[in-house]
C-alpha cells in the first residue's frame, strides 16, 4: 500500500474488525434481548460478524456507511437487525439465509429504490416488524400492498403501522392475478 500511515489507520478504523466487535457496547435492550451496539462507526461493509459467536438477539448497525447488505455469517440467535440511516441501496439475494430467525428489521433512512430490491426480505418466514420509511421505494405505487402480499403472513407491522385484515385482503386481491 502506498498510502500514508495516517490514512491507512483511518481506513482501518472504519472496518468492522474483531477489535471493534470486542470493544463495542453491549447491553440488554428493553425487550430483555442481548444487543451489540455498532452505531456511528462509519462501517462500510458487513464482515467479521462471526466474531460475535452468535451471542446476540439484537444487532444495531445504524448510522454507518453500509451500501450493500449481505455477507452475514450464521446468526441463528439474531432476532432484531437495525440498519437505519446508512446508504443501503442493495440487498444480496441470499442476505438473510444465514439469519432465518429475524422477527424485526429496521432499514429506515436508506436508499432502497425498487420493489425488486426488497425481494430478500420477503423470504424471512418469521418477520413480524419491518420499517423501510425514508427510502425512495416507499413512494413506489402499491409499495405497501406489495410488501403485505409478498411477505410472510407473520408480518404484523410495516413502517410502524399495524397491518389490518382489511389491508391484507385488499393486497391479496390486488396481486391475485398471474403477474402477482
N, C-alpha and C positions, 0 to 999 in steps of 0.2 A: 504494500500500500504506500502510495506517495503522498498521503495526506499528512498535514502537520499533526503532531501528537495531540494538541488541544481538540482539533476537530474529530480525531479518532475517538477520544474519550467521550465527546459529546454524543457521537453516533452510538457508542456502546451503551451509554446511559439510557438511551431510548428503547433499546431492545428488551424484550421480555425474557430476562435471564433467570437462572436459578437463584442468584443472589437477590434479585428484585422480588421473586416469589417468597423467599425466606424472610425478607425484611418488611414485606407488605403487612399493613394492619389486618388483624383477624379478629372477629367478634361474633357474638350471637346477635342476629337481627331480631326485630320484634316478633317474628314468627318462630323464634327459637331455632333458627337454622344457622349452622356454622357458615360464615361468609368470609370471603377473601376480597379485600378492597384494593383494586389496582387502578383507581381513578386518577385521571390527570397526569399520567406518566409519559405522555407523548409516544405511546406504544404504537408502532406502525403495522405489526402483524402478529398473528397468533402463533406462538411457538413455546416449547418447553413446559407446557401445562401439565405434562406427565409428572413433573416435579412436585405437583400438589398431592400426589399419591391418592387421588380421588377422595380427599378428606373433607370436601366442602359441598354443601347443598346449594350455596348461592355464590355466584362469581360476578363481581362488579367491575366491568372494563369500560365504564362510562368516561367521557371527556378525554379520549385518546385520539390517535390518528389512524385508526383502523379503516382500511378501504375495502378489503375483501374478507368475508367470513369463511372460515374453513380451517383445516389442519388441527381440529380438536382431537386429543387422544381419548381413549375410552374413559369416560367420566360417568359411570352408572349412578353415582350418588347425586349428581348435579340436578337440581330441580328448577333453579331460577338463574337466568342469564340476563344481565343488564349491560347493554351496549349502547346506551343513549349518548347523543352528542359526539359522534365520531364522523367519519366521512364514508361510511359503508355504502357502496354502490353495487356490490356484487356479493352473492351468497353461493358458495360452492354447492353443486348438486348433492354431494354426499356430506355436507356440512354437519348435519345433526345425526348421522348414522351412528356415531360413537357416543352420543349423549341422548339416548332414547327416552329418558325419564323426565325430560323438561316439562314443567307444568306452566311456566311463566317466562315469556321472552319480551324484553323491552328494547325496542330499536328506535325509540323516539329521537327525532332530530338527526336523521342521517340523509343519505342521498339516493335511496332506492326509488327508481322511476317507473318501472314497468311491472305489470301483474306477473309476468313470467319470472321476474326476479324473486318473487315470493314463493315460488313452487316448492323449494326445500322445506319451508315452514309447514306446508300442508301435509308433510309426511310424519309430523310429530303426533303420535296417536294419543298422548296424554296431555296435550296442550290445553290449558284452561283459560289462560290470560295472555293476550298479545297486544302490544302497543306499537303502532307504526306512525303515530302522529308526527307532524312536521317532517314528513318525507313527501317528495313530489308525487309518489304513487297514490297517496290518499285523495288526490284530486282527479284521478282517472275515473272515467264513467263506470259505474257499477262496482267500484272497488270494494265497498263494504259487503254487498250481497255476494260478490265473488268469493271473498275470504270466508264468509259464513258458510257458503256452499262447499268450498274446496277443503276447508279444514275439518278435522275430526269433530264428531258430534260433542266431544268433550269441551270444545271451545265455548266458554260462557261469557267472556268479557273481551271485547275488541275496542281498542283505543279508549279504555277506561269507561266504556258504556256497555251495560249488560245486553246480551243478545236475547231478544224476546222471541217466543214461539212463533208469533205472527211474522217476524222478520225472517226466521229460519224457513218457514213455509213459503214465503214470497221468494226467497233466494232459490229454493229448490225449483219452484215454478219457472223462474227466470232462466235458470240454467238446465232445465229438464230436456231441452232439445238435443239433437245429435251433436251440435257444436259444443255443448256444455263445457 
